[in-house]
């Protein structure tokens, strides 16, 4: 994203929003689950953005929004887990970025 997409967005002055799956942010939260969105947690470290990258995107004009924690299908989860998947990402990103995120 930082090396490929962002320079093009900046060149054309295009607005963008990044919906962050907060459970895989390196340095913010390591999930106890073995998989996140079908990817093992060890693979996630190489595939997902880290905290510094999300901060840089925000600082360079990309709006940051919340997704779920793990990107799992909410229909397949018990109510309590679905509620956590929906509510907790805002708190995580607020802690990471130091500001409210929608």
C-alpha positions in Angstrom: 0.0 0.0 0.0 2.7 2.5 1.0 5.0 1.7 -1.9 2.5 1.2 -4.7 -1.0 2.5 -4.1 -0.3 5.6 -2.0 2.0 7.4 -4.4 -0.6 7.0 -7.2 -3.3 8.3 -4.9 -1.2 11.3 -4.0 -0.2 12.0 -7.6 -3.9 12.2 -8.6 -5.0 13.8 -5.4 -7.4 11.0 -4.8 -9.1 10.5 -1.5 -8.9 7.0 0.1 -10.1 5.2 3.1 -8.4 2.2 4.6 -10.6 -0.2 6.6 -8.3 -1.7 9.1 -8.7 -5.3 10.5 -7.4 -4.3 13.9 -6.7 -7.8 15.2 -3.7 -8.2 12.9 -2.0 -4.9 13.5 1.6 -5.9 14.4 2.5 -4.2 17.6 -1.1 -3.4 18.6 -2.7 -6.8 19.3 -1.8 -10.4 18.8 -4.9 -12.6 18.7 -4.9 -15.8 20.7 -6.7 -17.5 17.8 -4.7 -19.7 15.4 -6.1 -18.0 12.3 -7.4 -14.6 11.2 -9.4 -14.5 8.1 -8.0 -17.9 7.0 -4.4 -16.8 7.6 -2.3 -18.1 10.4 -1.1 -15.5 12.8 2.5 -16.1 11.8 1.6 -15.4 8.2 -0.4 -12.3 9.2 2.8 -10.6 10.4 4.0 -10.5 6.7 0.7 -9.8 5.1 -0.9 -7.0 7.1 0.0 -3.4 7.9 1.7 -2.6 11.1 0.9 0.2 13.5 3.6 2.5 12.0 2.2 2.0 8.4 -1.4 2.8 9.5 -0.1 6.0 11.2 1.8 7.0 8.1 -1.2 6.4 5.9 -3.3 8.6 8.2 -0.6 11.3 8.3 -0.5 11.3 4.5 -4.2 11.9 4.2 -5.8 8.5 4.0 -8.9 8.2 6.2 -8.7 5.2 8.6 -11.8 3.3 9.4 -12.6 0.2 11.4 -13.3 -3.2 10.2 -13.8 -6.2 12.5 -11.1 -7.6 14.7 -10.5 -10.8 12.7 -12.5 -10.4 9.4 -14.5 -13.5 10.3 -18.1 -13.8 9.1 -20.3 -12.3 11.8 -23.2 -14.6 10.8 -21.2 -17.6 11.9 -20.3 -16.3 15.3 -22.2 -16.4 18.6 -23.8 -13.1 19.5 -21.1 -12.3 22.2 -18.3 -12.8 19.7 -20.0 -10.8 17.0 -20.6 -7.9 19.4 -16.9 -7.9 20.3 -15.9 -8.0 16.6 -17.9 -4.9 16.0 -17.2 -2.9 19.2 -13.5 -3.5 20.0 -11.9 -2.3 16.8 -12.7 1.4 17.5 -11.0 1.1 20.9 -7.9 -0.6 19.4 -7.5 2.0 16.7 -8.1 4.9 19.1 -5.3 3.5 21.2 -3.0 3.1 18.2 -3.7 6.4 16.5 -4.5 8.6 19.6 -7.7 9.8 18.1 -11.3 8.6 17.5 -11.8 6.4 14.5 -15.2 5.5 12.9 
